Amino acid sequence: MSALRAGISLAFFFLLFGIQESAISLIHFPVAGFSLYLAVAIALIAFEDGNAAIITGFIAGLVLDLSPTSNGPFGQWALILTLVGYIFTSNRESIADLTSSPLTFVLFVTFGVSIALVTYILFGTLLGEHNGSLSRDFYIVLANAFWTLIITPIFLPALSRLRKLTLTSKERM
């Protein structure tokens, strides 16, 4: 990932963070909340190859750590999304098959968001945070997965086109 793309990614994630905190967080979804930020971050991590997935995960997690609603220690989201980027990089061959079909890609993003949330809850528990009851946490993760499954197909084509615009000629090869 070039320095220019890293800067563009950072600016994009700050813009997306602003949208999440000022608009999406204020919408009262019927079941529970939805994280547009996490869905877009997981999709962008899945689009990337090699170290770019890890760097994208780190940048996305670092910006997400700035959230005033996050009660975890600073760096927890950066660690989790960097770990997600590493897992995607390690399993690139099997993930490339998943991202080839739009339906499987949406399911993949939904699963990735759910795993990121569960990992956040587990790390929070290990660090001594009080996340609430297990049934409430399970309910929130399932509700977020439901909304991710419903809303991701709406923005995924635009996200794919936007990513292609930011690629350098070297990265397009």
N, C-alpha and C positions, 0 to 999 in steps of 0.2 A: 504494500500500500504506500503510495507516494505521500509526501508531506502535504501536498495540496489537497489530496483526497481526504487525508486525516483531518485537515482543517475544515473542509466542506462537511465532513461527517459530524464534527464537533458542533458546527453552526446549525446543521440540520437537527441534531439531537436537542440542542438548546431551544430551537423553534418548536420542536415536537413536545418538549417538556413544558413549554409555556402554554401550548394548546391543551395538553393533558391537565395541567393544574388550573387553568383559567376557564376551561369549557367542559371538557369530558368529566372531570371530577364533580362538577356541579349538577350533572344529569343524574337523576334518581332512576336507575334502571329497576324494572319490576322485581327482579330476583335479588341481585346484588350488583356490585360495581364491575366496571370493565376498564382494563388498562390498554388503551391504544398505544401508549408508549412501549409497553412490553411486547405487544404483538408486532409492531413495526421493527423493534430492535431484534427480536428473534428472526423475523423474516429477512432482515438485512444481514444478520450473521449467517443465515443459511445460504444466502446468495453468494457470499464471499468464499474465496479459496485460500487455503494455507494460513499464513500469518495474518492476513487481512481480516479473517473471521475473529481471531483472538484480539486484534487491535480494535475492531469494531465493537466487540463485546466489552472491552475495557472502557472505551470512550462512552458507550451507552450506560454502563454501570456507574461510571464516575459522575455523569450528569444526573442520573437517577438518585444518587446519594445526596444530592442537593435538595431533594424534596423535603418540604417542611412537615409533611405527613409521615415521613419515614422515621420511626423511633429507634431504628437499629443504629449501630455505630457506623461512622463514616468509613466507607470502603467495602461494606458488606455486599452491596449490589455490584460494585466493580468486581469483587472476587467471584460472585456467582455468575455474572454474565461473561466474564473472562473464562471461567470454567466451562460454560456452555459453548463458547467459541472454540475452546480446546477440544471438547468432545466432538463438535461438528467437524473440526479439522482432522481429528484422528480417524473418523469414520466417513471420510469424504466420498468414497466409492459407493457406499450404500445410501448415503444421503442424496447424492446426485440423482439416483433413481427415484427417490421420493419427491424431489423438487421438479421432476420432468412433467408431471401431470398437475393441473391446477387443483383438483380435488384432493389429491394426496398431499399437496403442498399446504393447503389450508388445514388439513388434519395434522400435519407435521407441526405447523406453527401453533396450533391449539395445544398439542401435546407438549411442545417446548415451553410455552407460557406456563402451563400447569406444573411442569417439572421445575421451572425457575421459582414459582411461588412456593412449592413444597420445600425446595432447597432453602429458600429464604426463611421459612418457618422453622426448619430443622436447625439451620445455623443460628437463628435467633434463640432457639431453645438451648442450644449448646453454650451460647454466650450469656444466658441468664435472663433473657427478655421474657416478659409475660405477654404471650400472643392471644390469650383467650383459651376457650375450651377447644378440644380436638374436634368436636362435632361442628362448632362454628367455623373453624378454620377449613374443615373439609367442605362445608357448605359454600364458603366464599370461593375456594379453588374451583369447585364444580360450576358455580354460577359464572365465574370469570371464563372458564372453558366454554361454557354455553355461548356467552356473548362474543367471545373470540371466534368461535365457529360461525356465528351468524354475520359478524361485521367484517371479518378479514377478507372475504371475497369482494367486498365493495372497494377497498383501497389497494388490493394486491396488484392489479394491472398497472395502476398509476405509479406505484412504488417500483415495480420492475422497470418501467420506462425511465423514471427518474434516476435509478441506479445506472442504467446504461448510458445516460447523458454524462454522468460524472466519471466514467471510465476513461483512462488515458489510452492512447493508441497502443501502447505496450501491453496494457492490461486486457485489451480486447482480443489479443492473439491467443 
